[in-house]
Amino acid sequence: MILITGSTGKVGQQVISALQAAKTPFTALARSDASARELTARGVRGVRGDLSDPASMRQALRGVTRLFLLSSGVDPHAAEAPVIGVAREAGVQRIVKLSALGSHADATNSFLRGHARAERLLEDSGLEWTSVRPTFFMQNWLVYNAPAIRAGQPVYSNTGQSRLAWIDTRDIADVVAVALTADEHVGRILDLTGPEALSYTQVAERIGKGLHRTVQHVPVSDRAAYTAMAAGMPAAYAFALTTLNQAVRRGIAETTTDTVELVTGRPARTMDAFLSEHLGEFHG
Ligand SMILES: NC(=O)c1ccc[n+]([C@@H]2O[C@H](COP(=O)([O-])OP(=O)(O)OC[C@H]3O[C@@H](n4cnc5c(N)ncnc54)[C@H](OP(=O)(O)O)[C@@H]3O)[C@@H](O)[C@H]2O)c1
């Protein structure tokens, strides 16, 4: 049996859709009543568990042979290492891990460093593994920037004019579904991007074109970005996001790959297709 973690989030929800479309049986982890209800509403069998509670994971992993592992904190290694250990003991045979493009054991950024360290642990675990390393999600625009755009405000970032090869989470999910069910990607790191690298300014301009009004991106300093983010989230998370954008300015997200097409047999979705599908969510 397959178990999906992160099942109510941006990637996990799409992994569920991809497995449902392929009629592949699976269960999904729910850490709260609200998440369990959300899964039930989608016709998914939820299994209760919390990644930070090894006893609950031991229970959740009973009978599981393949695991999609996604964590969402500032240090993926701290979150995932205990789960990898419990999974091995529980008899899981394969883990498909959600990582991030540009992950590196010596990275200054905690997301990138933590993902690389968790990948290394997985490689050394003796389990079958695949690491799926996407670049930045197109869906971030819906979650983080659409509220400002709807309110007629600019989008601020400390990415400067650097370009990012944004990817649709549905493409990540389609790759994850293949990695969970087929054997040819075992032992591989899959670098996933969309087909075009665009700066925040360029994406904002495209949204503005669709809305027939100006949507502005204002590049800000690291300090301004950190201060603004730290006002609304834990300081460690704000620092990690700020330093991630420093890495963007060093060019970690600007190269495109054809890996989505190599794995799924069809090209990655474009930003233009994504924006035209979701334009209504940017309307004030
Ligand atoms: N955003 C990007 O552009 C980007 C790019 C590359 C890589 N990534 C990586 O993607 C991952 C985040 O994926 P996402 O954006 O899909 O996540 P997300 O939307 O933030 O959702 C997080 C999911 O994980 C679940 N979760 C969080 N903590 C948990 C815990 N302790 N136990 C059980 N479940 C827990 C949440 O469940 P609840 O419903 O209970 O909250 C939710 O389903 C991170 O590892 C990040 O580094 C992100």
Ligand as a Chemical Component Dictionary entry (heavy atoms), coordinates in Angstrom:
data_LIG
# 
_chem_comp.id                   LIG 
_chem_comp.type                 NON-POLYMER 
_chem_comp.pdbx_formal_charge   0 
_chem_comp.three_letter_code    LIG 
# 
loop_
_chem_comp_atom.comp_id 
_chem_comp_atom.atom_id 
_chem_comp_atom.alt_atom_id 
_chem_comp_atom.type_symbol 
_chem_comp_atom.charge 
_chem_comp_atom.model_Cartn_x 
_chem_comp_atom.model_Cartn_y 
_chem_comp_atom.model_Cartn_z 
_chem_comp_atom.pdbx_ordinal 
LIG N1  N1  N 0  6.882  26.292 -2.300 1  
LIG C1  C1  C 0  7.826  26.074 -3.187 2  
LIG O1  O1  O 0  7.956  26.810 -4.174 3  
LIG C2  C2  C 0  8.734  24.884 -3.030 4  
LIG C3  C3  C 0  9.676  24.613 -4.025 5  
LIG C4  C4  C 0  10.485 23.470 -3.918 6  
LIG C5  C5  C 0  10.340 22.627 -2.821 7  
LIG N2  N2  N 1  9.416  22.934 -1.859 8  
LIG C6  C6  C 0  9.286  22.012 -0.726 9  
LIG O2  O2  O 0  7.931  21.576 -0.685 10 
LIG C7  C7  C 0  7.617  21.192 0.648  11 
LIG C8  C8  C 0  6.297  21.816 1.032  12 
LIG O3  O3  O 0  5.295  21.302 0.174  13 
LIG P1  P1  P 0  3.864  22.019 0.053  14 
LIG O4  O4  O 0  4.097  23.448 -0.329 15 
LIG O5  O5  O -1 2.987  21.168 -0.769 16 
LIG O6  O6  O 0  3.411  22.010 1.574  17 
LIG P2  P2  P 0  2.197  22.817 2.216  18 
LIG O7  O7  O 0  1.258  23.304 1.173  19 
LIG O8  O8  O 0  2.790  23.791 3.179  20 
LIG O9  O9  O 0  1.456  21.664 3.041  21 
LIG C9  C9  C 0  2.120  20.971 4.070  22 
LIG C10 C10 C 0  1.447  19.620 4.236  23 
LIG O10 O10 O 0  2.188  18.849 5.176  24 
LIG C11 C11 C 0  1.335  18.504 6.261  25 
LIG N3  N3  N 0  2.120  18.538 7.490  26 
LIG C12 C12 C 0  2.891  19.553 7.946  27 
LIG N4  N4  N 0  3.479  19.208 9.101  28 
LIG C13 C13 C 0  3.073  17.940 9.376  29 
LIG C14 C14 C 0  3.308  17.050 10.437 30 
LIG N5  N5  N 0  4.098  17.378 11.489 31 
LIG N6  N6  N 0  2.724  15.828 10.395 32 
LIG C15 C15 C 0  1.911  15.484 9.361  33 
LIG N7  N7  N 0  1.642  16.294 8.344  34 
LIG C16 C16 C 0  2.206  17.520 8.352  35 
LIG C17 C17 C 0  0.234  19.547 6.282  36 
LIG O11 O11 O 0  -0.877 19.009 6.935  37 
LIG P3  P3  P 0  -1.961 19.876 7.750  38 
LIG O12 O12 O 0  -3.175 19.905 6.866  39 
LIG O13 O13 O 0  -2.176 19.105 8.978  40 
LIG O14 O14 O 0  -1.363 21.218 7.985  41 
LIG C18 C18 C 0  0.024  19.734 4.775  42 
LIG O15 O15 O 0  -0.726 18.659 4.266  43 
LIG C19 C19 C 0  8.796  21.656 1.521  44 
LIG O16 O16 O 0  9.613  20.554 1.793  45 
LIG C20 C20 C 0  9.503  22.644 0.630  46 
LIG O17 O17 O 0  10.889 22.762 0.940  47 
LIG C21 C21 C 0  8.616  24.024 -1.942 48 
# 
loop_
_chem_comp_bond.comp_id 
_chem_comp_bond.atom_id_1 
_chem_comp_bond.atom_id_2 
_chem_comp_bond.value_order 
_chem_comp_bond.pdbx_ordinal 
LIG N1  C1  SING 1  
LIG C1  O1  DOUB 2  
LIG C1  C2  SING 3  
LIG C2  C3  SING 4  
LIG C2  C21 DOUB 5  
LIG C3  C4  DOUB 6  
LIG C4  C5  SING 7  
LIG C5  N2  DOUB 8  
LIG N2  C6  SING 9  
LIG N2  C21 SING 10 
LIG C6  O2  SING 11 
LIG C6  C20 SING 12 
LIG O2  C7  SING 13 
LIG C7  C8  SING 14 
LIG C7  C19 SING 15 
LIG C8  O3  SING 16 
LIG O3  P1  SING 17 
LIG P1  O4  DOUB 18 
LIG P1  O5  SING 19 
LIG P1  O6  SING 20 
LIG O6  P2  SING 21 
LIG P2  O7  DOUB 22 
LIG P2  O8  SING 23 
LIG P2  O9  SING 24 
LIG O9  C9  SING 25 
LIG C9  C10 SING 26 
LIG C10 O10 SING 27 
LIG C10 C18 SING 28 
LIG O10 C11 SING 29 
LIG C11 N3  SING 30 
LIG C11 C17 SING 31 
LIG N3  C12 SING 32 
LIG N3  C16 SING 33 
LIG C12 N4  DOUB 34 
LIG N4  C13 SING 35 
LIG C13 C14 SING 36 
LIG C13 C16 DOUB 37 
LIG C14 N5  SING 38 
LIG C14 N6  DOUB 39 
LIG N6  C15 SING 40 
LIG C15 N7  DOUB 41 
LIG N7  C16 SING 42 
LIG C17 O11 SING 43 
LIG C17 C18 SING 44 
LIG O11 P3  SING 45 
LIG P3  O12 DOUB 46 
LIG P3  O13 SING 47 
LIG P3  O14 SING 48 
LIG C18 O15 SING 49 
LIG C19 O16 SING 50 
LIG C19 C20 SING 51 
LIG C20 O17 SING 52 
# 
